[in-house]
Amino acid sequence: MEDWPLWGRWKDGDRRAATVLVQRYASLIQRFFRNKVSDKQDASELVSETMLACVSALDRASETASFRSFLFGIALNVLRKYIRRKYKRKREIDDFDVVCVDEGPETPSNLIARQGETRLLVRALRRIPINLQIVLELQFFEELKGPQIAELLGIPVNTVYTHSHRGRQKLQEAIEALAENPEQAQSTMMGIETWADEVRAQIGDTGDDA
């Protein structure tokens, strides 16, 4: 069944429909927060907070956009609130240009390979502005195209391409700064889709206990 009819059944109290719809997009939301939040418990709570906000919006949702865009928009708002609570810097929130650099013991870079290009990719992603992170991660980990990302984020397609271009530049700079040697940096950038696939698989494997 399509998303919005399931949403309608959920509104009418059908718990099975709710379960199907949540499970359909659980991995997307889990990966999103696991890539953004260093604390594993915080990430888990943000997933729950997103789903609770989704329930609260049962009567306010508009079916003019895709359900995935609607849910992802809620997740973005939850992330913004988290950043606001954690950093309390209004300028960064207004610009949405925050860099997530706190790599504690439960970060994705400790959940994936401890060495090599996959770890370097995650560490570098966490050092670029978060609006650029999101676009690149949707490209790398969710394998979405420009128009799909634009719909998901509610921004123009040209903005997606601009963020993608700028993000790759920033990512390359971060990789070069973090790499153990120039060869590792070059290998990471040249094989970025391969390393992204490995990261996506590893994060997905650990998603159940996110």
Secondary structure, DSSP 8 states (H G I E B T S, - for coil): --HHHHHHHHHTT-HHHHHHHHHHHHHHHHHHHHTT-S-HHHHHHHHHHHHHHHHHTTTT--TTS-HHHHHHHHHHHHHHHHHHHHH--HHHHHHT--B-----TTSHHHHS-SSSHHHHHHHHHTTSBHHHHHHHHHHHTS---HHHHHHHHTS-HHHHHHHHHHHHHHHHHHHHHH-SSHHHHHHHHHTHHHHHHHHHHHHHHTGGG-
